[in-house]
Amino acid sequence: MGSDSVSPRLVVGLTGGIGSGKSTVAARLGALGAGILDSDLLSRELTRPGSPVLKRITEAFGASVLGPDGALDRARMRERVFRDPVARVRLESILHPPIKDLMLERLARLETPYAVLVVPLLFETGQQTLVDRVLVIDLPEPLQIERVARRSGLSEEEIRRIIASQSSRDERVARADDLIDNSGDLGQLESQIRGLHDRYLALAQSRRTPVRTRKTTS
Protein backbone atom coordinates (compact mmCIF):
# COMPACT_ATOMS: atom_id res chain seq x y z
CA MET A 1 0.00 0.00 0.00
CA GLY A 2 1.44 3.35 -1.04
CA SER A 3 1.75 6.33 1.25
CA ASP A 4 -1.13 8.11 -0.49
CA SER A 5 -3.54 5.39 0.63
CA VAL A 6 -2.48 5.06 4.25
CA SER A 7 -5.65 5.23 6.34
CA PRO A 8 -7.76 6.10 8.24
CA ARG A 9 -7.68 9.81 7.55
CA LEU A 10 -10.81 10.63 9.54
CA VAL A 11 -11.68 9.59 13.10
CA VAL A 12 -15.26 9.79 14.34
CA GLY A 13 -16.21 9.53 18.01
CA LEU A 14 -19.56 7.76 18.39
CA THR A 15 -21.42 8.31 21.64
CA GLY A 16 -24.88 8.43 23.17
CA GLY A 17 -26.73 7.52 26.32
CA ILE A 18 -27.39 3.98 27.49
CA GLY A 19 -29.82 2.22 25.15
CA SER A 20 -29.46 4.81 22.40
CA GLY A 21 -28.34 2.26 19.79
CA LYS A 22 -24.59 2.88 19.64
CA SER A 23 -23.74 -0.77 18.98
CA THR A 24 -26.33 -1.04 16.21
CA VAL A 25 -25.04 2.07 14.44
CA ALA A 26 -21.41 1.01 14.87
CA ALA A 27 -22.12 -2.46 13.46
CA ARG A 28 -23.78 -0.98 10.37
CA LEU A 29 -20.97 1.51 9.77
CA GLY A 30 -18.50 -1.36 10.17
CA ALA A 31 -20.41 -3.42 7.61
CA LEU A 32 -20.19 -0.48 5.21
CA GLY A 33 -16.40 -0.35 5.57
CA ALA A 34 -15.54 1.75 8.62
CA GLY A 35 -12.96 0.61 11.13
CA ILE A 36 -14.71 0.15 14.48
CA LEU A 37 -13.06 0.29 17.91
CA ASP A 38 -15.52 -0.17 20.78
CA SER A 39 -14.32 0.86 24.24
CA ASP A 40 -16.73 -1.59 25.92
CA LEU A 41 -15.25 -4.52 23.99
CA LEU A 42 -11.73 -3.33 24.77
CA SER A 43 -12.70 -3.13 28.44
CA ARG A 44 -13.84 -6.75 28.37
CA GLU A 45 -10.60 -7.76 26.72
CA LEU A 46 -8.50 -5.93 29.30
CA THR A 47 -10.40 -7.46 32.23
CA ARG A 48 -10.11 -11.11 31.26
CA PRO A 49 -9.36 -13.48 34.14
CA GLY A 50 -5.71 -13.17 35.14
CA SER A 51 -5.20 -9.80 33.43
CA PRO A 52 -3.23 -7.01 35.18
CA VAL A 53 -6.22 -4.66 34.94
CA LEU A 54 -8.56 -7.16 36.59
CA LYS A 55 -5.98 -7.69 39.32
CA ARG A 56 -5.98 -3.94 40.03
CA ILE A 57 -9.79 -3.91 40.15
CA THR A 58 -9.82 -6.83 42.58
CA GLU A 59 -7.23 -5.12 44.77
CA ALA A 60 -9.36 -1.97 44.82
CA PHE A 61 -12.80 -3.53 45.32
CA GLY A 62 -12.21 -7.03 46.69
CA ALA A 63 -12.86 -10.50 45.32
CA SER A 64 -16.64 -10.02 45.68
CA VAL A 65 -16.66 -8.31 42.25
CA LEU A 66 -15.56 -11.58 40.60
CA GLY A 67 -17.87 -14.31 39.40
CA PRO A 68 -17.39 -18.05 40.05
CA ASP A 69 -15.27 -18.32 36.87
CA GLY A 70 -12.85 -15.63 38.03
CA ALA A 71 -14.14 -13.09 35.52
CA LEU A 72 -15.43 -9.66 36.47
CA ASP A 73 -19.08 -9.78 37.53
CA ARG A 74 -20.16 -6.79 35.47
CA ALA A 75 -23.70 -6.62 36.84
CA ARG A 76 -22.43 -6.53 40.44
CA MET A 77 -19.71 -4.03 39.58
CA ARG A 78 -22.19 -1.80 37.75
CA GLU A 79 -24.62 -1.84 40.66
CA ARG A 80 -21.85 -0.92 43.06
CA VAL A 81 -20.36 1.98 41.14
CA PHE A 82 -23.66 3.56 40.13
CA ARG A 83 -24.67 3.67 43.79
CA ASP A 84 -21.32 5.12 44.88
CA PRO A 85 -19.81 8.01 42.87
CA VAL A 86 -16.46 7.63 44.65
CA ALA A 87 -16.29 3.97 43.65
CA ARG A 88 -17.19 4.89 40.07
CA VAL A 89 -14.36 7.42 39.86
CA ARG A 90 -11.97 4.85 41.30
CA LEU A 91 -12.99 2.21 38.77
CA GLU A 92 -12.74 4.67 35.89
CA SER A 93 -9.23 5.69 36.99
CA ILE A 94 -8.19 2.04 36.68
CA LEU A 95 -9.99 1.25 33.44
CA HIS A 96 -9.92 4.33 31.26
CA PRO A 97 -6.14 4.86 30.75
CA PRO A 98 -5.42 1.31 29.48
CA ILE A 99 -8.57 1.35 27.32
CA LYS A 100 -7.46 4.61 25.74
CA ASP A 101 -3.93 3.30 25.16
CA LEU A 102 -5.18 0.11 23.52
CA MET A 103 -7.66 2.02 21.39
CA LEU A 104 -4.98 4.38 20.07
CA GLU A 105 -2.61 1.49 19.42
CA ARG A 106 -5.21 -0.30 17.31
CA LEU A 107 -6.38 2.88 15.66
CA ALA A 108 -2.88 3.41 14.26
CA ARG A 109 -3.01 -0.03 12.63
CA LEU A 110 -6.39 0.28 10.95
CA GLU A 111 -6.49 0.16 7.16
CA THR A 112 -9.94 1.63 6.57
CA PRO A 113 -11.11 4.89 4.98
CA TYR A 114 -12.27 6.20 8.33
CA ALA A 115 -12.43 4.97 11.92
CA VAL A 116 -15.20 5.07 14.49
CA LEU A 117 -14.35 5.08 18.19
CA VAL A 118 -17.37 3.95 20.19
CA VAL A 119 -17.03 5.63 23.59
CA PRO A 120 -20.16 5.92 25.78
CA LEU A 121 -18.41 8.41 28.10
CA LEU A 122 -16.71 10.36 25.33
CA PHE A 123 -17.34 13.82 26.81
CA GLU A 124 -17.11 12.73 30.45
CA THR A 125 -13.57 11.38 29.87
CA GLY A 126 -12.41 14.20 27.58
CA GLN A 127 -11.79 11.79 24.71
CA GLN A 128 -13.51 14.03 22.18
CA THR A 129 -9.99 15.47 21.76
CA LEU A 130 -8.98 12.22 20.03
CA VAL A 131 -11.46 12.56 17.17
CA ASP A 132 -12.18 14.80 14.20
CA ARG A 133 -15.96 14.62 14.49
CA VAL A 134 -18.45 13.59 17.14
CA LEU A 135 -21.47 11.50 16.17
CA VAL A 136 -24.24 11.39 18.78
CA ILE A 137 -27.03 8.81 18.72
CA ASP A 138 -30.10 10.47 20.19
CA LEU A 139 -33.59 9.49 21.29
CA PRO A 140 -36.12 10.74 23.86
CA GLU A 141 -35.52 9.61 27.44
CA PRO A 142 -38.82 7.70 27.86
CA LEU A 143 -37.99 5.60 24.79
CA GLN A 144 -34.43 5.18 26.04
CA ILE A 145 -35.69 3.81 29.38
CA GLU A 146 -38.17 1.50 27.64
CA ARG A 147 -35.52 0.00 25.37
CA VAL A 148 -32.97 -0.51 28.16
CA ALA A 149 -35.57 -2.15 30.40
CA ARG A 150 -36.65 -4.49 27.62
CA ARG A 151 -33.06 -5.42 26.75
CA SER A 152 -31.48 -5.68 30.18
CA GLY A 153 -34.21 -6.24 32.72
CA LEU A 154 -32.93 -3.36 34.85
CA SER A 155 -35.47 -1.46 36.90
CA GLU A 156 -36.47 2.06 35.90
CA GLU A 157 -34.73 3.36 39.03
CA GLU A 158 -31.46 1.69 38.03
CA ILE A 159 -31.73 2.97 34.48
CA ARG A 160 -32.40 6.52 35.64
CA ARG A 161 -29.38 6.31 37.94
CA ILE A 162 -27.18 5.35 35.00
CA ILE A 163 -28.65 8.11 32.83
CA ALA A 164 -27.98 10.64 35.59
CA SER A 165 -24.31 9.59 35.72
CA GLN A 166 -23.82 10.46 32.04
CA SER A 167 -23.78 13.76 30.20
CA SER A 168 -27.26 15.14 29.70
CA ARG A 169 -29.07 14.62 26.42
CA ASP A 170 -29.05 18.38 25.77
CA GLU A 171 -25.30 18.59 26.33
CA ARG A 172 -24.54 15.70 23.98
CA VAL A 173 -26.73 17.13 21.24
CA ALA A 174 -25.20 20.60 21.64
CA ARG A 175 -21.67 19.21 21.28
CA ALA A 176 -22.39 16.89 18.35
CA ASP A 177 -21.01 17.48 14.87
CA ASP A 178 -23.37 14.84 13.50
CA LEU A 179 -26.62 13.50 14.93
CA ILE A 180 -28.63 10.34 14.35
CA ASP A 181 -32.24 10.29 15.55
CA ASN A 182 -32.88 6.71 16.65
CA SER A 183 -36.50 7.17 17.71
CA GLY A 184 -37.90 5.71 14.49
CA ASP A 185 -37.82 2.32 12.78
CA LEU A 186 -34.85 0.43 11.35
CA GLY A 187 -35.50 1.77 7.85
CA GLN A 188 -35.20 5.36 9.04
CA LEU A 189 -32.05 4.49 10.99
CA GLU A 190 -30.46 2.77 8.00
CA SER A 191 -31.09 5.79 5.78
CA GLN A 192 -29.33 8.11 8.23
CA ILE A 193 -26.40 5.70 8.63
CA ARG A 194 -25.85 5.39 4.88
CA GLY A 195 -25.96 9.16 4.46
CA LEU A 196 -23.34 9.65 7.16
CA HIS A 197 -21.16 6.88 5.75
CA ASP A 198 -21.09 8.61 2.36
CA ARG A 199 -20.28 11.90 4.05
CA TYR A 200 -17.45 10.41 6.08
CA LEU A 201 -15.96 8.76 2.99
CA ALA A 202 -15.94 12.11 1.22
CA LEU A 203 -14.37 13.85 4.22
CA ALA A 204 -11.72 11.14 4.54
CA GLN A 205 -10.82 11.36 0.87
CA SER A 206 -10.38 15.12 1.14
CA ARG A 207 -7.81 14.82 3.94
CA ARG A 208 -4.09 14.62 3.35
CA THR A 209 -2.87 13.54 6.78
CA PRO A 210 -3.38 9.92 7.91
CA VAL A 211 -4.38 9.52 11.53
CA ARG A 212 -1.32 7.44 12.34
CA THR A 213 0.94 10.46 11.82
CA ARG A 214 -1.04 12.72 14.13
CA LYS A 215 -0.15 13.49 17.70
CA THR A 216 -2.87 13.00 20.30
CA THR A 217 -3.17 14.51 23.73
CA SER A 218 -3.04 12.10 26.65
Contacts in CASP RR format, 6 or more apart in sequence:
PFRMAT RR
TARGET T0000
AUTHOR 0000-0000-0000
METHOD contacts of the structure
MODEL  1
MGSDSVSPRLVVGLTGGIGSGKSTVAARLGALGAGILDSDLLSRELTRPG
SPVLKRITEAFGASVLGPDGALDRARMRERVFRDPVARVRLESILHPPIK
DLMLERLARLETPYAVLVVPLLFETGQQTLVDRVLVIDLPEPLQIERVAR
RSGLSEEEIRRIIASQSSRDERVARADDLIDNSGDLGQLESQIRGLHDRY
LALAQSRRTPVRTRKTTS
1 111 0 8 1.000
6 210 0 8 1.000
6 212 0 8 1.000
7 110 0 8 1.000
7 111 0 8 1.000
7 112 0 8 1.000
7 113 0 8 1.000
7 114 0 8 1.000
7 204 0 8 1.000
7 210 0 8 1.000
7 211 0 8 1.000
8 35 0 8 1.000
8 107 0 8 1.000
8 110 0 8 1.000
8 112 0 8 1.000
8 113 0 8 1.000
8 114 0 8 1.000
8 115 0 8 1.000
8 204 0 8 1.000
8 210 0 8 1.000
8 211 0 8 1.000
9 113 0 8 1.000
9 114 0 8 1.000
9 204 0 8 1.000
9 205 0 8 1.000
9 207 0 8 1.000
9 208 0 8 1.000
9 209 0 8 1.000
9 210 0 8 1.000
9 211 0 8 1.000
10 113 0 8 1.000
10 114 0 8 1.000
10 115 0 8 1.000
10 132 0 8 1.000
10 133 0 8 1.000
10 200 0 8 1.000
10 203 0 8 1.000
10 204 0 8 1.000
10 207 0 8 1.000
10 211 0 8 1.000
11 107 0 8 1.000
11 114 0 8 1.000
11 115 0 8 1.000
11 116 0 8 1.000
11 117 0 8 1.000
11 130 0 8 1.000
11 131 0 8 1.000
11 132 0 8 1.000
11 133 0 8 1.000
11 211 0 8 1.000
12 34 0 8 1.000
12 114 0 8 1.000
12 115 0 8 1.000
12 116 0 8 1.000
12 117 0 8 1.000
12 131 0 8 1.000
12 132 0 8 1.000
12 133 0 8 1.000
12 134 0 8 1.000
12 135 0 8 1.000
12 178 0 8 1.000
12 200 0 8 1.000
13 116 0 8 1.000
13 117 0 8 1.000
13 118 0 8 1.000
13 119 0 8 1.000
13 122 0 8 1.000
13 127 0 8 1.000
13 128 0 8 1.000
13 130 0 8 1.000
13 131 0 8 1.000
13 133 0 8 1.000
13 134 0 8 1.000
13 135 0 8 1.000
14 22 0 8 1.000
14 25 0 8 1.000
14 26 0 8 1.000
14 29 0 8 1.000
14 116 0 8 1.000
14 117 0 8 1.000
14 118 0 8 1.000
14 119 0 8 1.000
14 122 0 8 1.000
14 135 0 8 1.000
14 137 0 8 1.000
15 22 0 8 1.000
15 118 0 8 1.000
15 119 0 8 1.000
15 120 0 8 1.000
15 121 0 8 1.000
15 122 0 8 1.000
15 123 0 8 1.000
15 134 0 8 1.000
15 135 0 8 1.000
15 136 0 8 1.000
15 137 0 8 1.000
15 172 0 8 1.000
16 22 0 8 1.000
16 120 0 8 1.000
16 122 0 8 1.000
16 136 0 8 1.000
16 137 0 8 1.000
16 138 0 8 1.000
16 166 0 8 1.000
16 172 0 8 1.000
17 120 0 8 1.000
17 137 0 8 1.000
17 144 0 8 1.000
17 163 0 8 1.000
17 166 0 8 1.000
17 169 0 8 1.000
17 172 0 8 1.000
18 120 0 8 1.000
18 144 0 8 1.000
18 148 0 8 1.000
18 159 0 8 1.000
18 162 0 8 1.000
18 163 0 8 1.000
18 166 0 8 1.000
19 139 0 8 1.000
19 144 0 8 1.000
19 147 0 8 1.000
19 148 0 8 1.000
19 151 0 8 1.000
20 137 0 8 1.000
20 138 0 8 1.000
20 139 0 8 1.000
20 144 0 8 1.000
20 182 0 8 1.000
21 137 0 8 1.000
21 139 0 8 1.000
21 147 0 8 1.000
21 182 0 8 1.000
22 118 0 8 1.000
22 120 0 8 1.000
22 137 0 8 1.000
23 38 0 8 1.000
23 118 0 8 1.000
24 182 0 8 1.000
24 189 0 8 1.000
25 135 0 8 1.000
25 137 0 8 1.000
25 180 0 8 1.000
25 182 0 8 1.000
25 189 0 8 1.000
25 193 0 8 1.000
26 36 0 8 1.000
26 38 0 8 1.000
26 116 0 8 1.000
26 118 0 8 1.000
27 36 0 8 1.000
28 189 0 8 1.000
28 190 0 8 1.000
28 193 0 8 1.000
29 35 0 8 1.000
29 36 0 8 1.000
29 116 0 8 1.000
29 193 0 8 1.000
29 196 0 8 1.000
29 197 0 8 1.000
30 36 0 8 1.000
30 116 0 8 1.000
32 193 0 8 1.000
32 194 0 8 1.000
32 197 0 8 1.000
33 112 0 8 1.000
33 113 0 8 1.000
33 197 0 8 1.000
34 112 0 8 1.000
34 113 0 8 1.000
34 114 0 8 1.000
34 115 0 8 1.000
34 116 0 8 1.000
34 197 0 8 1.000
34 200 0 8 1.000
35 110 0 8 1.000
35 112 0 8 1.000
35 114 0 8 1.000
35 115 0 8 1.000
35 116 0 8 1.000
36 115 0 8 1.000
36 116 0 8 1.000
36 118 0 8 1.000
37 103 0 8 1.000
37 106 0 8 1.000
37 107 0 8 1.000
37 110 0 8 1.000
37 115 0 8 1.000
37 116 0 8 1.000
37 117 0 8 1.000
37 118 0 8 1.000
38 118 0 8 1.000
39 99 0 8 1.000
39 103 0 8 1.000
39 117 0 8 1.000
39 118 0 8 1.000
39 119 0 8 1.000
39 120 0 8 1.000
40 118 0 8 1.000
40 120 0 8 1.000
42 99 0 8 1.000
42 102 0 8 1.000
42 103 0 8 1.000
43 95 0 8 1.000
43 99 0 8 1.000
45 102 0 8 1.000
46 53 0 8 1.000
46 54 0 8 1.000
46 95 0 8 1.000
46 98 0 8 1.000
46 99 0 8 1.000
46 102 0 8 1.000
47 53 0 8 1.000
47 54 0 8 1.000
47 57 0 8 1.000
47 71 0 8 1.000
47 72 0 8 1.000
47 95 0 8 1.000
48 54 0 8 1.000
48 71 0 8 1.000
49 69 0 8 1.000
49 70 0 8 1.000
49 71 0 8 1.000
53 94 0 8 1.000
53 95 0 8 1.000
53 98 0 8 1.000
54 71 0 8 1.000
54 72 0 8 1.000
56 94 0 8 1.000
57 65 0 8 1.000
57 72 0 8 1.000
57 77 0 8 1.000
57 91 0 8 1.000
57 94 0 8 1.000
57 95 0 8 1.000
58 65 0 8 1.000
58 66 0 8 1.000
60 90 0 8 1.000
60 91 0 8 1.000
60 94 0 8 1.000
61 77 0 8 1.000
61 80 0 8 1.000
61 87 0 8 1.000
61 90 0 8 1.000
61 91 0 8 1.000
64 76 0 8 1.000
65 72 0 8 1.000
65 73 0 8 1.000
65 76 0 8 1.000
65 77 0 8 1.000
65 80 0 8 1.000
66 72 0 8 1.000
66 73 0 8 1.000
67 73 0 8 1.000
67 76 0 8 1.000
77 91 0 8 1.000
78 162 0 8 1.000
79 158 0 8 1.000
80 87 0 8 1.000
81 87 0 8 1.000
81 88 0 8 1.000
81 91 0 8 1.000
82 88 0 8 1.000
82 158 0 8 1.000
82 161 0 8 1.000
82 162 0 8 1.000
82 165 0 8 1.000
83 161 0 8 1.000
85 165 0 8 1.000
88 165 0 8 1.000
92 121 0 8 1.000
92 125 0 8 1.000
96 125 0 8 1.000
100 125 0 8 1.000
100 127 0 8 1.000
100 130 0 8 1.000
100 218 0 8 1.000
103 117 0 8 1.000
104 130 0 8 1.000
104 216 0 8 1.000
107 115 0 8 1.000
107 117 0 8 1.000
107 211 0 8 1.000
107 212 0 8 1.000
108 211 0 8 1.000
108 212 0 8 1.000
109 212 0 8 1.000
110 211 0 8 1.000
113 200 0 8 1.000
113 201 0 8 1.000
113 204 0 8 1.000
113 205 0 8 1.000
114 200 0 8 1.000
114 201 0 8 1.000
114 203 0 8 1.000
114 204 0 8 1.000
115 211 0 8 1.000
116 135 0 8 1.000
117 127 0 8 1.000
117 130 0 8 1.000
117 131 0 8 1.000
119 125 0 8 1.000
119 127 0 8 1.000
120 166 0 8 1.000
121 127 0 8 1.000
121 166 0 8 1.000
122 128 0 8 1.000
122 131 0 8 1.000
122 134 0 8 1.000
123 167 0 8 1.000
123 171 0 8 1.000
123 172 0 8 1.000
123 175 0 8 1.000
124 166 0 8 1.000
124 167 0 8 1.000
128 134 0 8 1.000
128 175 0 8 1.000
129 216 0 8 1.000
129 217 0 8 1.000
130 216 0 8 1.000
130 217 0 8 1.000
132 203 0 8 1.000
133 177 0 8 1.000
133 178 0 8 1.000
133 200 0 8 1.000
133 203 0 8 1.000
134 175 0 8 1.000
134 176 0 8 1.000
134 177 0 8 1.000
134 178 0 8 1.000
135 176 0 8 1.000
135 177 0 8 1.000
135 178 0 8 1.000
135 179 0 8 1.000
135 180 0 8 1.000
135 196 0 8 1.000
136 172 0 8 1.000
136 173 0 8 1.000
136 175 0 8 1.000
136 176 0 8 1.000
136 178 0 8 1.000
136 179 0 8 1.000
136 180 0 8 1.000
137 180 0 8 1.000
137 182 0 8 1.000
138 169 0 8 1.000
138 172 0 8 1.000
138 173 0 8 1.000
138 176 0 8 1.000
138 179 0 8 1.000
138 180 0 8 1.000
138 181 0 8 1.000
138 182 0 8 1.000
138 183 0 8 1.000
139 147 0 8 1.000
139 181 0 8 1.000
139 182 0 8 1.000
139 183 0 8 1.000
140 183 0 8 1.000
141 163 0 8 1.000
141 169 0 8 1.000
143 183 0 8 1.000
144 159 0 8 1.000
144 163 0 8 1.000
145 156 0 8 1.000
145 159 0 8 1.000
145 160 0 8 1.000
145 163 0 8 1.000
148 154 0 8 1.000
148 159 0 8 1.000
148 162 0 8 1.000
149 155 0 8 1.000
149 156 0 8 1.000
149 159 0 8 1.000
154 162 0 8 1.000
173 179 0 8 1.000
178 196 0 8 1.000
178 199 0 8 1.000
180 189 0 8 1.000
180 192 0 8 1.000
180 193 0 8 1.000
180 196 0 8 1.000
181 188 0 8 1.000
181 192 0 8 1.000
182 189 0 8 1.000
END
